[in-house]
Amino acid sequence: MPHRNWNQETKNRLNEKVDAAVTDLGSLARQVVRGSRSSELLAQAAKNFASQESAVQNSLQALRKMGLITSHLQFQEEAIERSMDTLDNIQDQLKTILR
């Protein structure tokens, strides 16, 4: 009978080990699935980031053009101010002539 008891105990331990191995394997499989999902998400994020590059380039070009337009408008404003000063001088001269 002790021999039978030992066999039963060995079978029980073996069953416990098999159960633990199956549980560990399930955990490993879940971790791998999560990991692969993470790499998919990371790849999608990288793809989205890369797709934004053209938008950033377009924005940069638009900002450069706006900078040029601003410079031209400032130049035109200064030219108009000089013209106004000249116009004021001409008006003053006309007033003097007409008196």
C-alpha positions as a LaTeX table, in Angstrom:
\begin{tabular}{lrrr}
\hline
Residue & $x$ (\AA) & $y$ (\AA) & $z$ (\AA) \\
\hline
Met1 & 0.00 & 0.00 & 0.00 \\
Pro2 & 2.78 & 2.53 & 0.63 \\
His3 & 3.83 & 2.03 & $-2.96$ \\
Arg4 & 0.34 & 2.90 & $-4.18$ \\
Asn5 & 0.31 & 5.98 & $-1.96$ \\
Trp6 & 3.62 & 7.09 & $-3.41$ \\
Asn7 & 2.30 & 6.64 & $-7.00$ \\
Gln8 & $-0.80$ & 8.69 & $-6.19$ \\
Glu9 & 1.30 & 11.41 & $-4.60$ \\
Thr10 & 3.61 & 11.45 & $-7.63$ \\
Lys11 & 0.60 & 11.69 & $-9.97$ \\
Asn12 & $-0.85$ & 14.55 & $-7.92$ \\
Arg13 & 2.45 & 16.44 & $-8.01$ \\
Leu14 & 2.75 & 15.80 & $-11.73$ \\
Asn15 & $-0.79$ & 17.12 & $-12.27$ \\
Glu16 & 0.04 & 20.21 & $-10.23$ \\
Lys17 & 3.20 & 20.77 & $-12.25$ \\
Val18 & 1.28 & 20.33 & $-15.53$ \\
Asp19 & $-1.40$ & 22.76 & $-14.32$ \\
Ala20 & 1.27 & 25.30 & $-13.32$ \\
Ala21 & 3.04 & 24.87 & $-16.68$ \\
Val22 & $-0.22$ & 25.36 & $-18.59$ \\
Thr23 & $-1.04$ & 28.44 & $-16.50$ \\
Asp24 & 2.46 & 29.85 & $-17.09$ \\
Leu25 & 2.17 & 29.10 & $-20.80$ \\
Gly26 & $-1.17$ & 30.94 & $-20.90$ \\
Ser27 & 0.40 & 33.92 & $-19.14$ \\
Leu28 & 3.29 & 33.87 & $-21.58$ \\
Ala29 & 0.91 & 33.71 & $-24.54$ \\
Arg30 & $-1.09$ & 36.68 & $-23.19$ \\
Gln31 & 2.13 & 38.63 & $-22.69$ \\
Val32 & 3.26 & 37.89 & $-26.24$ \\
Val33 & $-0.12$ & 39.00 & $-27.59$ \\
Arg34 & 0.09 & 42.19 & $-25.55$ \\
Gly35 & 3.65 & 42.72 & $-26.75$ \\
Ser36 & 2.71 & 42.24 & $-30.37$ \\
Arg37 & $-0.21$ & 44.64 & $-29.92$ \\
Ser38 & 2.21 & 47.12 & $-28.39$ \\
Ser39 & 4.48 & 46.88 & $-31.41$ \\
Glu40 & 1.46 & 47.35 & $-33.69$ \\
Leu41 & 0.45 & 50.44 & $-31.74$ \\
Leu42 & 4.01 & 51.72 & $-31.81$ \\
Ala43 & 4.22 & 51.13 & $-35.57$ \\
Gln44 & 0.91 & 52.94 & $-36.08$ \\
Ala45 & 2.11 & 55.83 & $-33.92$ \\
Ala46 & 5.34 & 56.05 & $-35.93$ \\
Lys47 & 3.34 & 55.98 & $-39.17$ \\
Asn48 & 1.05 & 58.76 & $-37.91$ \\
Phe49 & 4.05 & 60.78 & $-36.77$ \\
Ala50 & 5.72 & 60.38 & $-40.16$ \\
Ser51 & 2.53 & 61.39 & $-41.96$ \\
Gln52 & 2.59 & 64.66 & $-40.02$ \\
Glu53 & 5.97 & 65.56 & $-41.53$ \\
Ser54 & 4.41 & 66.93 & $-44.71$ \\
Ala55 & 1.96 & 69.01 & $-42.67$ \\
Val56 & 4.86 & 70.42 & $-40.66$ \\
Gln57 & 6.79 & 71.18 & $-43.87$ \\
Asn58 & 3.74 & 72.91 & $-45.37$ \\
Ser59 & 3.29 & 74.93 & $-42.20$ \\
Leu60 & 6.95 & 75.92 & $-42.23$ \\
Gln61 & 6.69 & 77.08 & $-45.85$ \\
Ala62 & 3.49 & 79.01 & $-45.06$ \\
Leu63 & 5.23 & 80.71 & $-42.11$ \\
Arg64 & 8.17 & 81.67 & $-44.30$ \\
Lys65 & 5.81 & 83.16 & $-46.90$ \\
Met66 & 3.96 & 85.05 & $-44.18$ \\
Gly67 & 7.31 & 86.39 & $-42.95$ \\
Leu68 & 8.10 & 87.65 & $-46.44$ \\
Ile69 & 4.64 & 89.19 & $-46.80$ \\
Thr70 & 5.07 & 90.88 & $-43.42$ \\
Ser71 & 8.40 & 92.32 & $-44.54$ \\
His72 & 6.85 & 93.60 & $-47.78$ \\
Leu73 & 3.93 & 95.14 & $-45.91$ \\
Gln74 & 6.32 & 96.89 & $-43.49$ \\
Phe75 & 8.30 & 98.22 & $-46.44$ \\
Gln76 & 5.08 & 99.49 & $-48.08$ \\
Glu77 & 3.95 & 101.05 & $-44.79$ \\
Glu78 & 7.24 & 102.93 & $-44.53$ \\
Ala79 & 6.93 & 104.07 & $-48.15$ \\
Ile80 & 3.38 & 105.32 & $-47.49$ \\
Glu81 & 4.56 & 107.19 & $-44.37$ \\
Arg82 & 7.33 & 108.84 & $-46.41$ \\
Ser83 & 4.79 & 109.76 & $-49.07$ \\
Met84 & 2.50 & 111.24 & $-46.43$ \\
Asp85 & 5.37 & 113.34 & $-45.07$ \\
Thr86 & 6.13 & 114.53 & $-48.60$ \\
Leu87 & 2.44 & 115.25 & $-49.17$ \\
Asp88 & 2.30 & 117.29 & $-45.96$ \\
Asn89 & 5.33 & 119.30 & $-47.15$ \\
Ile90 & 3.71 & 119.88 & $-50.54$ \\
Gln91 & 0.46 & 121.02 & $-48.91$ \\
Asp92 & 2.39 & 123.42 & $-46.69$ \\
Gln93 & 4.17 & 124.82 & $-49.77$ \\
Leu94 & 0.85 & 125.17 & $-51.62$ \\
Lys95 & $-0.68$ & 127.04 & $-48.70$ \\
Thr96 & 2.31 & 129.38 & $-48.67$ \\
Ile97 & 2.00 & 129.99 & $-52.42$ \\
Leu98 & $-1.76$ & 130.57 & $-52.24$ \\
Arg99 & $-1.53$ & 133.22 & $-49.49$ \\
\hline
\end{tabular}
